[in-house]
Amino acid sequence: MTYVLTFLPWIVYAVLPSAHWQWAALAGLAVAVGVIVKQRAAGCRPDALIIESGSALFFAALAALAFTDPDSALHPYSAALSSGVLTLIAGASLALGRPFTLGIAKQSTPPEIWAQPVFVRTNTVITAVWTLAFAATAAVLAVLAHAGQGHSTAATLVQIAGFVVPMVFTRRYVADVQARAGQNVPQ
């Protein structure tokens, strides 16, 4: 459920009609801010809200652009752009040595496990897979947008796969690591 909440702003943006992208961007911003407020009130640390914080910034900028220039040439590429931004957020978290999944995993893991190499490595691998999935999704969506299919059923299916594939990988990889290590490394 944590990942669904993390990516809820992007899901909301993706399912709202693209003809009203300014309102979809505003809805994404509202949901991102709502998720941050809810998570902080529940005691979430800022390191568990990397994607959410980046989401709020992205949707604020996108809403400003969409309301200022509703016919922007970026509109057909907005889905590709959103996956590209997720790639940058996730990739930056890796580059800074703070994989975004690490903060999420800490929410359901005892503090004594946080510094264990297997825990850190597991989250580094998971974040790398999410980053690659976002990058692949952005690339395919850009190709679809260039072909005039940026807001097509195919594009929607690509966006869904871009979230489902790394979610499934995360669950399976964590289960495999736990089985091999014989210890609890929840995700």
N, C-alpha and C positions, 0 to 999 in steps of 0.2 A: 504493500500500500504506500510505502514511503516514496517510491519512485513515481507512482501515479500522481501523488500530491506535488512532488518536485516539478513534474512536467505538465501539470494541469494548465498553466497559462498557455503553453504551446498547443495543447490539445484543444482548448477553447478557441484559440486563434485559428487552428486548422479546420475546425468543424463549422465555424461561422461562414456565411456566404462571402465569397471573395469580392463580390460586387460592392460590398460595404466594408472594405478592408480597414477604413479608418475606425469604424465602430468595433471591428474585430480586434484591432490593435489596442484600442482603449479598453475593451473587455479583458484582453490578455494582461494589460497593465494592472487593471483593478484586481484580477485574480492573483497576479504575482504579489502585489502589495498585501492582499488579504492572506495569502499563504505565509508570507514573511511574518506578518503580525500574529497570526495563529500559532506558527511554529515558535516564535520568540516567547509568546505568552505561555507556551507549553514547556519552556525551558531549553529550547534548542540553542545551541551555540552558533555563533556566526559562521564557523567553519563547516557547519552542516547546511548552510544556506547559500553556497557559492552559486549554484545554478539559479536559484530563486532571485538572488540579487542581480545577477547578470541579466536575467529575464526582465526584471523591472526596468532596468536601464534601457534594454533593447526596445521594449514595448513603448516606453516613454518617447524615445527617439522616433520609432516607427509611427506612432500616433501623431506626433508633431508633423512629420513629413506627410502622412496621409491626409491630415486635415488641411494642411497648407497647400498641398498639391495633389488632389485626389486622382488626377490623371497622370501622375508621375510615371516615367518610363521604368521605374523600379517595381511598380505594382505587379507585373507578370512574374517577376523574379522574387517576390516577397517570401515565398515558401523556401526557395533555395537560399535566400539571404538568411532566413531564420535558422536553417540547419547549419549554415556557415558560421553564424554567431555562436551557436552551441558548440561547434567545433573549436572555435577560438577560446571560449570559456573553459571547456574541458581540457583542451591542449595547454592553455596557460596554467591551469591548476597542476598539470603534470610537470610542466617546465619549472614551476616554482616549488616543486617537491611537495605539493599539498593536493594530491588527487581528490577531486570533488567527492568521490564515493567514500573516502576515509571519514569525513565528518558525518556522513549519513550512517555509515557502519558503526561509528562510535555510539550512536543513539541506542543501539541494541546490544552493545558489547561491554562487558565489565572493563573498567579503566586499566586493570592490570594486564590486559591483553593488547592495549593500544600500541605499545612500543615494540611488541614482538615482531621480529622480521617477517614471519609468515603472514601476519595480519596486514602489515604495510605493503608487502609484495602483492598479496591478493588484491588489495584495493588499487594498487598501481596497474596491475594487469586489467582489472575490470574497467578502470577509467580509460585505459588505452583502447580497449574494445569499444567503449561508448564513443570515444573521440573518432575512431575509425568509422564507426557506423554513422556518426553525424557527417563526417567528411564525404563518405560514399553517398549518403542521402542528398547532401547539398549538390554534389556533382551530377547525380541523375536528375534531380529537380531542375538544375540549370539547363541541362540538355532538353528536358521536356519543355521548359519555359521558352527556350530558344526556338523550339518547334511549334510554339503556339499552344502548348498543352500544360502550361504552368499551373492551371487550376482545374485539371481534369480528374477523372476517376483514377487514372493511372498515377497521377501525382499524389492523390490522397492515399492510395495503396502503398506507394513508396514511402510516404511519411509514416504511415502506420508501421510498416516493416522496419523503418529506421529507429523505432522505439521498442518494438516487440522483440526483434532479434537480440539486441544487447540485454534486454530484461531476462530473456530465456537463458542467454549465456551466463548472466550474473548468477541466477539461481543454480544452474548446473555446476558452474565453476566453484562456487562457494561450497556446495554439497561435496564435490570431488575433493577440495582442499580439506574440508572437515574429515572426510573419510580417510584420506591419506595421513593427516596429522593426528587423527584420533583426539581432536580437541574441538572445542566450541569456538568457531569463527563466524558468528552470524552476520548476515547482510540484510 
